[in-house]
Amino acid sequence: MRVTLRSVAEAAGVSTASVSYAFNRPDRLSSEMRSRILAVARELGYSGPDAAARSLRTGRANAIGVIFTTELTYAFSDPYVLALLGGLAETLAQSRTSLVLIPFAPVVAGLSDAQVRESLDAVHRAVIDGAVADGLTDDHPAVRALSERSLPLVRSSDTTAGRCVLIDDRQAGREIGRHLADLGHHEVAVVVSSPGEPGCAIAVEEEAALYPYSRHRLAGIREALPARARVRVVSGGNNAAAAGRLAATALLAAPDRPTAIAADSDVLAAAVVEVATVQGLRVGRDLSVTGFDDVPLAASTGLTTVRQPIHEKGRLMARMLLDPDNTPNRLTLPTELVVRSSTGPVPSHRLGGM
């Protein structure tokens, strides 16, 4: 026979409500009664109320989805993602709300219809009350799929239709550009991440295809550099050290190598520092390097970077979903340029250009 909540209640000599409280509302019972009910449940092989059935009865799943446009194995190696998840989890734990991780294939050229359908099916099937997503545009298929389900969505990118917790990426880019300009740099390369595994370093021609935050940071850097500055944009793949190494190797092998490299993240910037050091360049003297995020490795690498409150961003995104009536639709968090040893004046032999 299938063990049910009712059969556990009969065996324990309590009401079905008491069994439900033992699993879901332990504060309603004495610790002795809860322990006795759980012991009986274990004896009978009962693991708790059926989550799907409870969701149907209450209309709530008590779960929030997180849309990833990367492989989950990669996501858990990214310090930015880990900090964001930490903030989400901190807030959700207070209301006993679960996180559901939903991978979505990167929207890139050559993606098959079957891959798109599989990703959309994952969004449509997910038993969630809402979702958060990092860096998705208004026309992204995952955003449309959630809208079709009338599920609330909070993003970390700017949106004209929805809720968001973001930073002013363009202003942060200006801070980087102004810092490099003050040091005399006008031969600058920007290393950005792009969908897909690291492959080969490519000059970015279609900047409209970049992630929204990359476009805004790049625009800010350009605005703050002098008019005569030359800005090259290169990508080696996603936000991974291997991609940063590919981009750095290509840039530093060029006869007109830049005097400064501004990377889209600290992960990419640390990889640039690694390649430059192996090639015998003194970072901060022969070559200036900047990052973004100020994750823990930035301080140990001596990176000049932009600090953003990633953990707080995740915490506030979760709060927006859990308490929409008492939170604004849009929050812009502050950033700070943190200057360390990885940036310095243009080498004297490079003054005046190539």
C-alpha positions, 0 to 999 in steps of 0.5 A: 500500500502507498503510505500517505499523510493520513496513514502516518497520522493514524499510526502516530495517533495524531491529526493529519494537520499535525503530520503536515505541520511536522514537515512544513510548520515545525513551529506549530508543534512541540519538539517532542511531538514533531520528533515522534511523528517524524519517527513514525513517518520514517518507520513507514517510509513516508518522506513528506507531503507530495510537492506537486500535489501541494502546489496544485492545491495552494497555487504556489510552488514555494520555489524561484527559478534561476535562468542560466544561459551557460552550462551549469558546470561552468556557472558554478565555476564563475565567482560572479554567479556564486556571489549572486546565488549566495545573495538569492539563497540568503533571502529565500532561506528566510521564507523557506523558498527553494531555488530551481536552476534552469539552464537555457542554451545560449542564443547564438548563430547555429543553435538548432531548433531542437536545442531552442525547443528543449530550453523552452520546454525546461522553462515551461515545465519548471514548477516555480512562482517566478524567476530571476535572470542575469543579462537577458534582453527583453526579446530573449526567448526565456523572457518571452516564455516566462511572460507567456506563463504570467510569471514574474521575472526580475533581471539584472539588466535594464528593461523597459518592461519588468523589474530589475536590480542593476548597476550603471554599467555605462557610468562604471565604464566611464570610470575605467576610461577616465582612469586610463585616460588620466594615466595617458593611455590611448591604445586600449583593448577591451576584452569581453565575454561572449556566448559559447566555450573558449575557442579562438580570439576574435575581433568583435565586429557586431557589438550589438550582439554583445551582452547588454552589460558589455555594450554599456561598459564599452560605451562608457570606456569610449566616452571617457577616453580622448577622441584620438584613442584607439579602442579594440574589442576582442573576445575569446569566449565565455567568462572563463580564464581560458577565454581571457588567455586566448584574447590576451595572447592575440592582443600581446602578439600584435605589433601594435599591442595596446598599452592597456587592456580593460577586461569585462570581468576579474576572471578575464583580467586575471587571465590577461595578467597571467599571460602578460607575466609569462611573456615578461611584461611588468603589469602596471608598468609595461601594460595596464590591466583592469577588471570588473566585479571585485571578486576575491581574486582581484585583491590577490592579483592586484587588479584595478577593478570596479566593485559592484555589490553582487551578493546584495544584488542577488538578495534584492532580486529575491526580495522583489519576487517575494514581496513585490508590493513593498519593493520598487520595480527598479533599483540601481546599486552603486559601484566603486572604482578600486585602484590597485597595482595593475594600472600605471602610466603609459611607458615613456617609449609609448608616449605619443603613440606607435 
